[in-house]
Amino acid sequence: MKLLLYPKGLLEAAWRKDKKLYADGVAADPPKCQRCGTPLAPHLMATALSRYADVHICNACGMDEALQDAAHVPLPLEEWDAVKCNRLPASEKGHVCYLKTSCTFEEVFQDTYTPPMQATRRPVSEVAYSRSDYDGYRWWTTWHDGNEKKSAPEQMKEIDEFQSALFKLPAFKTLDTMQRFCRYAQPISEATEFNLYSETDHLYIWIRLITRFRDYNVYIHYYSKE
């Protein structure tokens, strides 16, 4: 299983194609800025390099991106014009799962129950969840069952593959690298917490990222699609 941050890789693939229009650094018909949709400058050196993807954007977006970055409120990549106007290449083929900043399975959280000895209601479709903390040297993970239902073999296989692939990403090498990675995640009202979402053939997945040291730093909730 391969995990990719959506749509960062696709934006970069589109830029590699657009960059070919700059023969000797000059484009007779410049491509559009992926962030706002306006044409880029005819000279490649007159464009700006994005802080969030390996692509060039227009100078106006470069300035706006710098200001938003300083205020810690970056424009999500999924809000870029190239994404909203469907100017991206096709998604990679094969067993690829994308990490996204928007949840497409809100219905999961509507049907809930209260587990024994707990006060917090949980989705009935939850198969399992893990919680991991980084102690300064390595990750430690504990597992918890969901709604006391036996998981299907295909679900367990996907859980094992997803969990392994996630923690093999460079972003999860340390807590510091995860904190830097959170600039691509969905922020919430708590400044040290972020969300990402994904799905496999049989599961919806919610990833909670918490950057506080000496706390549980990653919660991964797996929900059945059935």
Phi, psi and chi 1 to 4 in degrees:
 res  aa     phi    psi   chi1   chi2   chi3   chi4
   1 MET       -  135.6 -179.2 -178.2  -67.1      -
   2 LYS  -115.2  131.2 -176.5  177.2 -178.1 -179.6
   3 LEU  -108.2  132.9  -57.0 -173.8      -      -
   4 LEU  -133.0  142.8  -65.9  175.8      -      -
   5 LEU   -77.7  122.6 -178.7   67.6      -      -
   6 TYR   -94.5  136.0  178.9   86.3      -      -
   7 PRO  -105.8   28.5   37.2  -33.6      -      -
   8 LYS   -53.5  -52.3 -176.5  174.1 -178.6  -70.7
   9 GLY   -62.2  -36.3      -      -      -      -
  10 LEU   -71.7  -37.2  -61.8  179.0      -      -
  11 LEU   -62.5  -42.0  -70.8  167.0      -      -
  12 GLU   -68.5  -35.7  -67.9  171.1  -13.9      -
  13 ALA   -66.3  -39.5      -      -      -      -
  14 ALA   -65.6  -38.2      -      -      -      -
  15 TRP   -67.3  -37.5  169.9 -115.6      -      -
  16 ARG   -59.4  -33.6  -73.2 -167.2  -67.9  -89.2
  17 LYS   -74.8  -44.6 -178.4  178.6  178.2 -179.8
  18 ASP   -63.7  -35.0  -72.2  -14.5      -      -
  19 LYS   -63.7  -25.5 -169.1  175.7 -179.5  179.4
  20 LYS   -65.2  -17.5  -66.2  178.1 -179.7  178.5
  21 LEU   -71.1  -18.6  -63.1  174.5      -      -
  22 TYR   -89.6   77.1  -75.6   92.5      -      -
  23 ALA   -70.8  122.6      -      -      -      -
  24 ASP    56.9   29.1  -62.4  -37.8      -      -
  25 GLY    84.4    4.5      -      -      -      -
  26 VAL  -129.5  136.7  179.9      -      -      -
  27 ALA  -118.5  122.7      -      -      -      -
  28 ALA   -67.4  -34.8      -      -      -      -
  29 ASP  -128.2   84.6 -175.6   17.6      -      -
  30 PRO   -60.9  145.6  -19.8   32.3      -      -
  31 PRO   -72.3  170.1   28.7  -35.5      -      -
  32 LYS   -81.2  147.6  -68.1 -178.6  178.2 -179.6
  33 CYS   -63.8  127.4  171.8      -      -      -
  34 GLN   -69.1  -22.2  -66.5 -174.8  -13.4      -
  35 ARG   -82.9  -40.8 -168.6  171.5 -176.5  -89.0
  36 CYS  -120.7  -18.6   70.7      -      -      -
  37 GLY    95.6   -5.0      -      -      -      -
  38 THR   -81.9  155.8   60.7      -      -      -
  39 PRO   -63.7  142.4  -23.4   34.5      -      -
  40 LEU   -74.8  166.3  -67.5  175.2      -      -
  41 ALA   -64.9  149.0      -      -      -      -
  42 PRO   -61.0  -30.0  -22.5   34.3      -      -
  43 HIS   -98.1  126.4  -68.4  -91.8      -      -
  44 LEU   -59.1  -37.1 -177.6   60.9      -      -
  45 MET   -67.9  -12.9  -65.8  -61.4  -67.0      -
  46 ALA   -94.0    5.2      -      -      -      -
  47 THR   -99.3  174.1   61.4      -      -      -
  48 ALA  -113.6  148.7      -      -      -      -
  49 LEU   -92.6  126.0 -179.5   62.4      -      -
  50 SER   -63.8  149.1  172.0      -      -      -
  51 ARG   -83.5  -11.8  -64.8  163.9  178.4 -107.0
  52 TYR  -116.6   -8.7  -67.4   90.7      -      -
  53 ALA  -155.6  155.6      -      -      -      -
  54 ASP   -81.5   66.2 -171.4   12.7      -      -
  55 VAL  -139.7  158.2  -54.4      -      -      -
  56 HIS   -96.4  140.5  -78.0 -118.2      -      -
  57 ILE  -127.7  171.5   54.5 -179.8      -      -
  58 CYS   -71.0  161.5   68.3      -      -      -
  59 ASN   -63.1  -36.0  -78.2  -34.4      -      -
  60 ALA   -62.3  -42.1      -      -      -      -
  61 CYS   -70.0  -34.4  -80.9      -      -      -
  62 GLY   -60.9  -43.3      -      -      -      -
  63 MET   -67.2  -44.3  178.8   62.3   71.5      -
  64 ASP   -63.8  -39.1 -175.2   63.1      -      -
  65 GLU   -64.2  -40.0 -162.9  174.1   66.9      -
  66 ALA   -63.4  -42.2      -      -      -      -
  67 LEU   -66.8  -42.6  -66.9  172.7      -      -
  68 GLN   -68.2  -34.7  -69.3 -167.4  -31.2      -
  69 ASP   -65.1  -41.1 -174.2   57.9      -      -
  70 ALA   -64.2  -31.6      -      -      -      -
  71 ALA   -89.1    0.8      -      -      -      -
  72 HIS    60.5   34.2  -55.2  -67.6      -      -
  73 VAL  -132.7   62.2  -73.6      -      -      -
  74 PRO   -66.3  152.1   27.0  -36.1      -      -
  75 LEU   -71.5  122.2  179.7   70.2      -      -
  76 PRO   -57.4  143.2  -23.5   34.5      -      -
  77 LEU   -58.6  -31.4  -65.7  179.9      -      -
  78 GLU   -69.1  -12.9  -67.6 -179.0   45.0      -
  79 GLU   -95.2    0.5  -66.1  -63.8  -43.6      -
  80 TRP   -66.7  149.9  -78.9   29.0      -      -
  81 ASP   -59.2  -40.0 -179.1   79.9      -      -
  82 ALA   -61.7  -30.3      -      -      -      -
  83 VAL   -79.2  -48.4 -179.6      -      -      -
  84 LYS   -65.9  -29.7  -61.6  173.1   71.4  173.5
  85 CYS   -98.6   10.0  -65.2      -      -      -
  86 ASN    57.9   48.0 -162.7   26.7      -      -
  87 ARG  -105.8   36.2  -68.4 -168.8  -73.9  111.2
  88 LEU  -110.5  154.3  -64.3  179.7      -      -
  89 PRO   -68.3  168.0   25.8  -34.9      -      -
  90 ALA   -63.8  149.4      -      -      -      -
  91 SER   -61.6  155.1  -60.2      -      -      -
  92 GLU   -63.0  145.5  -72.6 -164.3   23.8      -
  93 LYS   -85.6  164.6  -64.7 -178.7  179.8  179.2
  94 GLY    97.4 -171.0      -      -      -      -
  95 HIS   -83.2   79.2 -156.7  178.5      -      -
  96 VAL  -113.6  131.8  177.0      -      -      -
  97 CYS  -114.8  131.0  -65.8      -      -      -
  98 TYR   -97.3  138.2  -74.0   99.3      -      -
  99 LEU   -92.0  123.6  -56.0  176.0      -      -
 100 LYS  -125.0  160.1  -59.7 -176.1  176.8 -177.1
 101 THR   -96.1   -0.9   59.1      -      -      -
 102 SER  -121.3  140.7   57.6      -      -      -
 103 CYS   -89.8  127.9  179.9      -      -      -
 104 THR  -108.0   10.7   59.6      -      -      -
 105 PHE  -132.8   48.1   46.7   89.3      -      -
 106 GLU   -57.8  -27.5  -66.1  -73.2   -7.9      -
 107 GLU   -61.7  -23.9   67.7  -81.3    2.8      -
 108 VAL   -57.9  -34.9  161.7      -      -      -
 109 PHE   -88.9    5.9  -54.9  101.1      -      -
 110 GLN   -90.6  -31.4  -63.3  176.2    2.1      -
 111 ASP  -103.2  103.2 -168.7    4.2      -      -
 112 THR  -127.2  170.4   61.3      -      -      -
 113 TYR  -148.3  165.6   77.4  107.8      -      -
 114 THR  -107.1  113.7  -57.2      -      -      -
 115 PRO   -64.4  154.9  -18.4   31.8      -      -
 116 PRO   -58.5  140.2  -23.2   32.9      -      -
 117 MET    66.2   17.6  -52.1  -61.8  -68.1      -
 118 GLN  -128.7  156.5  -65.6 -172.3   26.7      -
 119 ALA  -105.7  -15.7      -      -      -      -
 120 THR   -93.1  131.0  -56.1      -      -      -
 121 ARG   -77.4  146.7  -61.8 -173.1   63.1   82.5
 122 ARG  -131.6  151.6  -49.5 -172.4   71.8   87.7
 123 PRO   -61.7  137.4  -25.0   35.6      -      -
 124 VAL   -67.9  -20.9  -63.3      -      -      -
 125 SER   -85.3    1.2   61.5      -      -      -
 126 GLU   -68.4  123.6 -173.3  171.2   54.7      -
 127 VAL   -85.2  -45.9  174.4      -      -      -
 128 ALA  -167.3  165.1      -      -      -      -
 129 TYR  -146.8  152.8   74.3   91.7      -      -
 130 SER  -120.1  155.5   68.0      -      -      -
 131 ARG  -135.7  132.8   59.0 -175.1 -174.6 -175.0
 132 SER  -128.2  146.0  -55.4      -      -      -
 133 ASP  -132.0  151.3   66.1  -78.3      -      -
 134 TYR  -106.8  121.9 -172.4   76.3      -      -
 135 ASP   -94.2   10.4   65.7   -0.6      -      -
 136 GLY   102.0  -12.9      -      -      -      -
 137 TYR  -130.1  -37.5  -59.0   95.5      -      -
 138 ARG  -158.3  169.8   56.2  161.8  -68.7 -178.5
 139 TRP   -91.3  140.8  -70.8   97.2      -      -
 140 TRP  -120.8  132.2  -61.9   89.3      -      -
 141 THR  -127.5  136.5  -61.0      -      -      -
 142 THR  -119.4  149.7   56.4      -      -      -
 143 TRP  -114.2  148.3  -73.7   90.3      -      -
 144 HIS  -137.9  137.5  -56.4  -93.8      -      -
 145 ASP   -74.7  159.3  -66.7  -31.0      -      -
 146 GLY   -88.9 -123.3      -      -      -      -
 147 ASN   -82.8   40.5 -167.9   15.6      -      -
 148 GLU    53.9   27.7  -60.5 -177.6   -2.4      -
 149 LYS  -109.1  141.3  -66.1 -179.8 -180.0  178.8
 150 LYS   -71.6  126.7 -172.9  175.9 -178.9  178.8
 151 SER   -73.0  145.4  -55.7      -      -      -
 152 ALA   -69.5  150.0      -      -      -      -
 153 PRO   -55.8  -39.0  -25.8   35.0      -      -
 154 GLU   -67.9  -31.4   59.0  -89.4   18.4      -
 155 GLN   -69.8  -43.7  -68.2  176.8  -25.2      -
 156 MET   -63.3  -37.5  -65.8  -53.9  -58.7      -
 157 LYS   -63.0  -43.9 -178.9  175.5 -176.8  -66.8
 158 GLU   -67.9  -36.4  -70.2  179.4   -7.5      -
 159 ILE   -62.3  -47.0  -71.1  173.9      -      -
 160 ASP   -61.9  -43.5  -71.1  -18.8      -      -
 161 GLU   -68.6  -41.6  -69.7  178.4   -8.6      -
 162 PHE   -66.9  -46.4 -173.1   92.5      -      -
 163 GLN   -60.0  -44.2 -170.0   88.0    7.3      -
 164 SER   -65.6  -44.4  176.5      -      -      -
 165 ALA   -65.3  -37.0      -      -      -      -
 166 LEU   -63.4  -48.4 -175.0   73.1      -      -
 167 PHE   -78.5   -4.5  -78.5   99.2      -      -
 168 LYS   -89.3   -9.7  -74.7 -179.2  179.6  177.8
 169 LEU   -66.4  144.0  -67.8  176.3      -      -
 170 PRO   -56.0  -28.7  -25.0   34.1      -      -
 171 ALA   -62.3  -22.6      -      -      -      -
 172 PHE  -107.9   23.8  -70.0   87.3      -      -
 173 LYS   -65.7  -42.8 -176.3  177.7 -179.2  179.1
 174 THR  -142.4  175.9   66.8      -      -      -
 175 LEU   -68.6  -33.5 -174.1   59.8      -      -
 176 ASP   -65.4  -42.9  -72.5  -22.5      -      -
 177 THR   -67.6  -34.5   58.2      -      -      -
 178 MET   -66.3  -38.9 -169.4 -163.4   83.2      -
 179 GLN   -61.9  -41.3 -174.4  174.3   16.3      -
 180 ARG   -67.0  -35.6  -69.0 -166.5  -68.4  -89.1
 181 PHE   -65.2  -27.6  177.6   70.5      -      -
 182 CYS   -64.9  -13.0  -76.3      -      -      -
 183 ARG   -63.1  -18.3   67.8 -158.2  -57.6 -132.1
 184 TYR   -96.6   -5.3  -63.2  106.7      -      -
 185 ALA   -93.1  174.8      -      -      -      -
 186 GLN   -83.9  116.0  178.0 -166.4   57.5      -
 187 PRO   -76.6  156.3   28.6  -33.9      -      -
 188 ILE  -124.1 -173.5   64.2  170.7      -      -
 189 SER   -63.6  -30.6   55.8      -      -      -
 190 GLU   -80.7  120.4  169.9   54.0   58.4      -
 191 ALA   -64.9  -18.4      -      -      -      -
 192 THR  -103.2   12.4   58.4      -      -      -
 193 GLU  -128.3  142.9  -61.5 -172.7   16.8      -
 194 PHE  -144.1  160.3  -56.0   84.2      -      -
 195 ASN  -125.0  147.6  -66.3  -36.9      -      -
 196 LEU  -137.4  155.7  -76.1  172.7      -      -
 197 TYR  -134.2  151.3  -52.8   90.4      -      -
 198 SER  -155.6 -178.6 -171.6      -      -      -
 199 GLU  -160.2  153.6   62.5  178.6  -76.3      -
 200 THR  -117.3 -168.4   60.9      -      -      -
 201 ASP   -63.3  -33.6  -68.7  -21.1      -      -
 202 HIS  -119.5    0.6  -58.0   92.9      -      -
 203 LEU  -137.6  146.0  -60.6  164.1      -      -
 204 TYR   -98.6  146.9  -67.3  120.7      -      -
 205 ILE  -135.4  130.6  -57.6  167.4      -      -
 206 TRP  -117.3  124.8  173.0   29.5      -      -
 207 ILE  -113.0  120.8  -53.7  167.3      -      -
 208 ARG  -101.9  125.4  -68.3 -179.7   57.8 -151.7
 209 LEU  -111.3  125.6  -55.5  173.5      -      -
 210 ILE  -125.4  119.1  -59.3  168.9      -      -
 211 THR   -90.9    2.6   59.8      -      -      -
 212 ARG   -73.4  131.9  -61.3 -175.7  -65.4  -90.0
 213 PHE   -73.5  148.4 -173.8   56.8      -      -
 214 ARG    61.3   41.7  -62.6 -169.1 -177.3  -79.8
 215 ASP  -141.2  167.6 -160.7  -15.8      -      -
 216 TYR   -70.2  123.9  -73.4  111.7      -      -
 217 ASN   -99.9  -24.0  -56.2  117.3      -      -
 218 VAL  -138.4  119.6 -176.3      -      -      -
 219 TYR  -109.3  130.3  -74.6   79.8      -      -
 220 ILE  -123.4  115.6  -51.7  177.2      -      -
 221 HIS  -105.0  129.8  -60.4  -94.3      -      -
 222 TYR  -112.9  124.0  -62.9   92.8      -      -
 223 TYR  -118.6  136.8  -53.3  105.8      -      -
 224 SER   -71.6  140.4  173.9      -      -      -
 225 LYS   -82.7  -11.3  -73.9 -175.1  173.9 -179.4
 226 GLU   -71.8      -  -63.3  178.2   -2.9      -
